[in-house]
Amino acid sequence: MSENELKIRRIDGRVEDVEQALRLLRERLSPRGDIVSEAGRQRTVEVFGQALTPQEVVSRICDDVRQQGLEAVLDYTKKIDSAELTLGTMRVTSQELKDAHRAAAPDFLAAVRRIRENIYEFQQAIQHRDVQIKRDDGTVLRQRYVPLNRVGLCVPGGAAAYPSTVLMTAVPAQVAGVDQLAVVAPPTPFGAYNTDLLATCHELGIDEVIRIGGAQAVAALAYGVEGVKKVDKIVGPGNLFVALAKKYVYGEVDIDAIAGPSEVIVVADDSASPEFVAADLLAQAEHAPGSSILITWSPSLWGAIYDQLMCQLSGLSRADATRHSLEQFGALILVTEADQAVNLVNLLAPEHLHLAVENVDAMIAQMPYTGAAFLGNFSPVALGDYVAGPSHVLPTGGTARWASGLSSNDFLRSGSVIHFTEKGLRSAAEDVRLMADKEGLTAHRASIDIRLVNHS
């Protein structure tokens, strides 16, 4: 293999233990894998004076913010992001939001409006509605859904700007009826100083944008500090430190998920285009880190896609980072048959699944554990990232086995409303007495008896 060749792992399932290889890969990408760049590790030593694990870094930051408030937030922002902020400069002003909106390209704003409508339409269609049951004895049972009051939205801003994340987190919350949205983004040219990101916030009517990122931003939202009111829930993607910080503050507030790097599995047969499949694998690896895995039972396609990766990689603006992701976290897997591909997908429960196969409907019916599934040659994952309608905030690291992608329903809390009449109470009384006697809870029984004795 020459020095310029792509050193992506190629696994021949006819002779290798595919499941074991994929488990090891998945472990490296989990929050337990501590995937931090060498520069990031060096930065930890500079900030804390010693080598710490990511978990130790996060607990130190969160505890300091909880105890010291804004002072700790600003101190860590200075040390980690090299940004000297004050209470007065931390929050983006309404004038800055307006100026960014005026400066944004008209075609960009037009796209934002179209995408907002796509998301709004989908999220409104799937939203939970109140349910009521009325029984013959007059009993009324209701399940009601009430929006959260205040939500924090984490928007990354390290290697690229992500106005799409604002759309994919804010619009579902707005559909649910959330009253207050606070966006946190790092004080970087790709973060809270980015014109397109600020213009998107203004277009959506978001007027609270705070120039803080990382674990200190999560802690500020969770505990509340001067200039940042405590929220009810924190959502949105981020690096390992953001994910671990969300895990750390869970219970103080709700969170969407503890997300890892972006990932895609492409399952392809001879009907797939090698050019298309390679492009999809590169698109996820471009997140850097990002995991891109091909599963096919076609030896010729297996080789053709590798050739296409080599061909297309050189033309990418982030070619070096994309190559690193493919080599560290990617794999091209050759299996013996389609059923083996199905089993592997169900084992991994991927964030994104792309089926480039002849009979997509039959195959997707066998794969229940995915964050988002993309069917056919003309449904690249980028559609879901930007415009389709479902949120692109999805479960990673195998959590799609039990977790769901972010939606308008995640910004609603449900509660039951129970209204019995005297007639209804009498009809249920004997069962309550029986259960209370079994559990030895005499006050429970008495709360029934006292009502019926006095009204007999």
Buried (B, 14 or more C-beta within 10 A) or exposed (E): EEEEEBEBBBBBBEEBEBBEBBEEBBEBBBBEBEBBEEEBBEBBEEBBEEEBEBBBBBBBBBBBBBEEBBEBBBBBBBBBBEBEBEEEEBBBEEEBBEBBBEEBEEEBBEBBEEBBEBBBEBBBEEBBEEEEEEEEBEBBBBBBBEBBEBBBBBBBBBBEBBBBBBBBBBBBBBBBBBEBBBBBBBBBEBBBBBBBBBBBBBBBEBBBBBBBBBBBBBBBBBBBBEBBBBBBBBBBBBBBBBBBBBBBBEEBBBBBBBBBBBBBBBBBBEBBBBEBBBBBBBBBBBBBBBBBBBBBBBEEBBBBBBEBBBEBBEEBEBBEBBBBBBEBBBBBBBBEEBEBBBBBBBBBBBBBBBBBBEEBEEBBEEBEBBBBBBBBBEBBBBBBBBBBBBBBBBBBBBBBEEBBBBBBBBBBBEEEEEEBEEEBBBBBBEEBBEEBEEEEEEEBBEEBBEBEEEEE
